[in-house]
Amino acid sequence: MSVICRPCAKDFIRKKNKWLLKVHTWIKEHGGGVMIPFSVEFEEELWALRGDPDGRQAFLDAAEGAKSSMPKVGCRNSIPVL
């Protein structure tokens, strides 16, 4: 089972949200699976910078190590991950 959780960009970057631990615990208690945090807001900002390598790098540097979740979601073929 895969569960996609949608925190806001701020929570996604911090890797903290009041629901993430609760959802993770529920997944473990109900047969296990994978939890994938996915911030649409973060992905939209990253996608908007696809043509600007310097701006993209600055955005990722400011994101404290956060990376796109698109490869985990399996959207590699539908939306290019730069």
For each residue, the residues with C-beta under 8 A, 3 or more apart:
1: 27 30 31 32 33 34
2: 33 34 35 36
3: 23 27 33 34 35 36
4: 36 37 38 73
5: 17 19 20 23 35 36 37 38
6: 37 38 39 40
7: 11 12 17 19 20 37 39
8: 11 12 39 41
9: 12 13 39 41 42 45
10: 13 14
11: 7 8 14 15 16 17 20 39
12: 7 8 9 15 37 38 39 41 42 66
13: 9 10 42 63 64 66
14: 10 11 64
15: 11 12 37 66
16: 11 20
17: 5 7 11 20 37
18: 21 22
19: 5 7 22 23
20: 5 7 11 16 17 23 24 35 37
21: 18 24 25
22: 18 19 25 26
23: 3 5 19 20 26 27 35
24: 20 21 27 28 35
25: 21 22 28 29
26: 22 23 29 30
27: 1 3 23 24 30 31 32 33 34 35
28: 24 25 32
29: 25 26
30: 1 26 27
31: 1 27
32: 1 27 28
33: 1 2 3 27
34: 1 2 3 27
35: 2 3 5 20 23 24 27
36: 2 3 4 5 69 72 73
37: 4 5 6 7 12 15 17 20 69
38: 4 5 6 12 43 69 72 73
39: 6 7 8 9 11 12 42 43 69
40: 6 43 44
41: 8 9 12 44 45
42: 9 12 13 39 45 46 63 66 68
43: 38 39 40 46 47 68 69 70
44: 40 41 47 48
45: 9 41 42 48 49 59
46: 42 43 49 50 56 59 60 68
47: 43 44 50 79
48: 44 45
49: 45 46 52 55 56 59
50: 46 47 56 80 82
51:
52: 49 55 56
53: 56 57
54: 57 58
55: 49 52 58 59
56: 46 49 50 52 53 59 60 82
57: 53 54 60 61
58: 54 55 61 62
59: 45 46 49 55 56 62 63
60: 46 56 57 63 66 67
61: 57 58
62: 58 59
63: 13 42 59 60 66
64: 13 14
65:
66: 12 13 15 42 60 63
67: 60
68: 42 43 46 71 81
69: 36 37 38 39 43 72 73
70: 43 73 75 76 79 81
71: 68 74 75 76 81
72: 36 38 69
73: 4 36 38 69 70
74: 71
75: 70 71 78 79
76: 70 71 79 80 81
77:
78: 75
79: 47 70 75 76
80: 50 76
81: 68 70 71 76
82: 50 56
